[in-house]
Amino acid sequence: MDANNKKVALVTGATGGIGTAICKKLASNGYTVVANYRNLAKAQEWQNKMKTEGYNIAIFEGDVTDFEAVGKMVAKIEAEVGSVDVLVNNAGITRDGGFMKMTPEQWREVISTNLDSMFYCTRHVIAKMVANGFGRVINISSVNGQRGQFGQTNYSAAKAGIHGFTKSLAMEVAKKGVTVNTIAPGYIGTDMVMAVKEEIRNKIIEGIPVGRLGSPDEIGDAVVYLASDGAAFMTGANLSINGGQHVY
Ligand SMILES: NC(=O)c1ccc[n+]([C@@H]2O[C@H](COP(=O)([O-])OP(=O)(O)OC[C@H]3O[C@@H](n4cnc5c(N)ncnc54)[C@H](OP(=O)(O)O)[C@@H]3O)[C@@H](O)[C@H]2O)c1
């Protein structure tokens, strides 16, 4: 909680396509949002843009692949804003490549950013959530962690691992008012996906029964729900938001 008794939500990878939408949705729903970043110039530009759109969002540096750095970031947030009530583990990267040519660096970078970060960030906020009797941990996975994808053994392994983490931690903290859930987005119309050649993008869309890409706001809305008091009975779940691309 911050000084005004507003819940504090920390979003990692906040300056990205989905992270930005999550921040705006949480801010519009009464949370004090703090944004994690690793590139100061980019984060400041982002923060200014948010300000022009009416969102006042504090930014905090922290490489989510560095346990100590995340610890320092969380301590700073606690000192300057308040303890974290909602953690959205959203930072992620891809380093795609066929398995036969995949390098250990491609493997480690992806596992570290997408999966180690879950442990590093959550580990630093969970004790306070348990002590406060309230907490929400929301982990952003991917449809490709559920179904696999050519050229993404690293990414799919990390994203599948996220949900194992979610399920186990959910059990450990369930009696303490803390929920832990996964969101598995399908293809979302972020800059990254819009940069894919139109022809290839159209092929992807053909495989989505709803007939379009998802919007970052649709992920943001799900985060707002999972963060809410109304979602107290939902824990250990994996919310698929993929336009029907993968049903099981
Ligand atoms: N877009 C999709 O269609 C889609 C589909 C399924 C799942 N997802 C998942 O959704 C999440 C957000 O994706 P997006 O499309 O919004 O990607 P994005 O625009 O590339 O944003 C990723 C964010 O993560 C940050 N980040 C990367 N490595 C970091 C590190 N070591 N420490 C701190 N921050 C770091 C990036 O910061 P920098 O800008 O400084 O690198 C950026 O702000 C990811 O976990 C992704 O895997 C996306």
The ligand as a MOL file (V3000), in Angstrom:
LIG
                    3D

  0  0  0     0  0            999 V3000
M  V30 BEGIN CTAB
M  V30 COUNTS 48 52 0 0 0
M  V30 BEGIN ATOM
M  V30 1 N 3.4730 -9.8760 -28.0790 0
M  V30 2 C 2.9460 -11.0850 -28.0940 0
M  V30 3 O 2.2540 -11.4760 -29.0570 0
M  V30 4 C 3.1210 -12.0160 -26.9270 0
M  V30 5 C 2.4650 -13.2550 -26.9690 0
M  V30 6 C 2.5920 -14.1190 -25.8870 0
M  V30 7 C 3.3440 -13.7510 -24.7910 0
M  V30 8 N 3.9830 -12.5530 -24.7650 0 CHG=1
M  V30 9 C 4.7610 -12.2200 -23.5610 0
M  V30 10 O 4.2850 -10.9890 -23.0320 0
M  V30 11 C 5.3480 -10.3030 -22.3730 0
M  V30 12 C 5.4620 -8.8940 -22.9320 0
M  V30 13 O 5.6840 -8.9920 -24.3460 0
M  V30 14 P 5.7000 -7.7410 -25.3420 0
M  V30 15 O 5.1630 -8.2050 -26.6140 0
M  V30 16 O 5.1030 -6.5640 -24.6570 0 CHG=-1
M  V30 17 O 7.2870 -7.5590 -25.5210 0
M  V30 18 P 8.1750 -6.2390 -25.6450 0
M  V30 19 O 7.3860 -5.1290 -26.2410 0
M  V30 20 O 9.4410 -6.6730 -26.3070 0
M  V30 21 O 8.4670 -5.8630 -24.1270 0
M  V30 22 C 9.2860 -6.6350 -23.2980 0
M  V30 23 C 9.7000 -5.7810 -22.1300 0
M  V30 24 O 10.5640 -6.5710 -21.2720 0
M  V30 25 C 11.6840 -5.7820 -20.9480 0
M  V30 26 N 12.8410 -6.5960 -20.6000 0
M  V30 27 C 13.4890 -7.5090 -21.3590 0
M  V30 28 N 14.5190 -8.0340 -20.7030 0
M  V30 29 C 14.5450 -7.4350 -19.4760 0
M  V30 30 C 15.3800 -7.5350 -18.3440 0
M  V30 31 N 16.4190 -8.3780 -18.3100 0
M  V30 32 N 15.0950 -6.7750 -17.2540 0
M  V30 33 C 14.0520 -5.9100 -17.2630 0
M  V30 34 N 13.2250 -5.7730 -18.3210 0
M  V30 35 C 13.4830 -6.5110 -19.4100 0
M  V30 36 C 11.9300 -4.9380 -22.1980 0
M  V30 37 O 12.7740 -3.8650 -21.9090 0
M  V30 38 P 13.7590 -3.2690 -23.0460 0
M  V30 39 O 12.8720 -2.5130 -23.9790 0
M  V30 40 O 14.7080 -2.4200 -22.2760 0
M  V30 41 O 14.4130 -4.4280 -23.7120 0
M  V30 42 C 10.4970 -4.5420 -22.5460 0
M  V30 43 O 10.0960 -3.4510 -21.7580 0
M  V30 44 C 6.6010 -11.1580 -22.5930 0
M  V30 45 O 6.8170 -11.9570 -21.4700 0
M  V30 46 C 6.2460 -11.9960 -23.7960 0
M  V30 47 O 6.9640 -13.1910 -23.8360 0
M  V30 48 C 3.8990 -11.6730 -25.8170 0
M  V30 END ATOM
M  V30 BEGIN BOND
M  V30 1 1 1 2
M  V30 2 2 2 3
M  V30 3 1 2 4
M  V30 4 1 4 5
M  V30 5 2 4 48
M  V30 6 2 5 6
M  V30 7 1 6 7
M  V30 8 2 7 8
M  V30 9 1 8 9
M  V30 10 1 8 48
M  V30 11 1 9 10
M  V30 12 1 9 46
M  V30 13 1 10 11
M  V30 14 1 11 12
M  V30 15 1 11 44
M  V30 16 1 12 13
M  V30 17 1 13 14
M  V30 18 2 14 15
M  V30 19 1 14 16
M  V30 20 1 14 17
M  V30 21 1 17 18
M  V30 22 2 18 19
M  V30 23 1 18 20
M  V30 24 1 18 21
M  V30 25 1 21 22
M  V30 26 1 22 23
M  V30 27 1 23 24
M  V30 28 1 23 42
M  V30 29 1 24 25
M  V30 30 1 25 26
M  V30 31 1 25 36
M  V30 32 1 26 27
M  V30 33 1 26 35
M  V30 34 2 27 28
M  V30 35 1 28 29
M  V30 36 1 29 30
M  V30 37 2 29 35
M  V30 38 1 30 31
M  V30 39 2 30 32
M  V30 40 1 32 33
M  V30 41 2 33 34
M  V30 42 1 34 35
M  V30 43 1 36 37
M  V30 44 1 36 42
M  V30 45 1 37 38
M  V30 46 2 38 39
M  V30 47 1 38 40
M  V30 48 1 38 41
M  V30 49 1 42 43
M  V30 50 1 44 45
M  V30 51 1 44 46
M  V30 52 1 46 47
M  V30 END BOND
M  V30 END CTAB
M  END
